[in-house]
Amino acid sequence: MMFCIMIVAFKKKTITVLKSLFINSGLLGAGFQMFGSEEKLNANPLQHLFEIYVEVSRLAEAREDIQRAAQEFFKKLECGDKQTLALWQHFKTISIEEYEKTYQRLGVRFDEYSGESLYHVKAQELVQMIDQRGLLKKAKQGVGVVDLSPKGDLTSYAKVVRSDGTSLYLTRDIAAAADRMEKYNFDKMIYVTDKEQCTHFQQMFDVLKILGFNWTERCQHVPFGLVKGMKTRRGDVVFLEDVLNEARSRMLQNMAASKTTKELEDPENTAEKVGVAALIVQDFKGPLLADYEFDWDRVLQSQGDTGVYLQYTHARLCSLQRQCDNGTKIQFNPTYLQDPQAIAVLQHLLRYDEVLYQVSEDLQPRHLVNYLIMLSRLASIAHRTLHIKGSLPEIATARLLLFEGISSVLANGMKLLGITPVDKM
């Protein structure tokens, strides 16, 4: 698991945080020392580390020696043991290399790769500062906490240090937030994670306020829901690479079976782009916080509120322009766009800026997705009724420019969602 941070300070900076690597580092490190394979690690790093973690977690439930080994590994990591840190850095380096391959397929680029391991020293300094200010309290079993209760009776608190003195990931997140403020002086820092971490970030922001960081209000958590029922041919445990491969494979099959598919120079590349569009639209078309059931057949439908439909509409408009643009320049006259279908399209196009502003305000991409889907529907209606061939040159020019405008906005909107438009499919 990872999460993404977006820092806004005149210029956007995106950071991906390799959170789960450090949270479960004790178990994973101990597990690799027990039955890890360097050969398997180099061949398929994420798969091998996942298999190790599953196995060692299963064994740790019944074996105290594995639990102690995990605690010892974590303690060495926090204390800066060179051999332990070197192994952990190895995990991190090869994992990032694998992540980047997947990110490249999605058109995603991060400015920085961060991790909690960078903040274990600052986390200890933070605990000392909390203690010096008299804010560090002892809870059950010697755990160090910060009291968050209104009456100061520890009915609500945030754990910041274990009984053995090692830090918790809340502590490291707080230290990281302070470090990023010092480094970037951000106007806004947005954390994007699954909704199961809502309590974590609420406690984090509460502790930051208690510590007197007046920039805490600039921090925001944007949670997203869970995808249910997603499976690939490899089984129930799903890696993003497997999902992308499955989407491409299924899209290739659908394209081969469709009578409307054009002859393509690189069908696999087109299937990749359309498959990614299908996944992104499925994920973004509803409220981010909502869970949803995943269904491959529905996601890859060529009609309806799908990414495939957006791509098909864009490709169809590009084809229309190739067929009808004869290079003749006739002055555009908007009075030839008085048909109800043209007016409906123009009115919808006028809402584009408004929709983008709405997305920037509440950080919900569904507004843009739904706008583009409606634009595609209006384009389809206009395409059936506003004929270009056989019309007077002035009318044909006006209608062609209207369709070019639709294509331009559709392509621009898809790019904002992380989708690469296709011009033929």
Beta strands, then each sheet from edge to edge (+ up, - down):
strand 1: 3-8
strand 2: 12-17
strand 3: 112-114
strand 4: 136-138
strand 5: 144-147
strand 6: 157-161
strand 7: 188-194
strand 8: 219-224
strand 9: 227-228
strand 10: 292-293
sheet 1: 3+ 2+ 1- 7+ 8+
sheet 2: 4+ 5- 6+
sheet 3: 9+ 10+
end
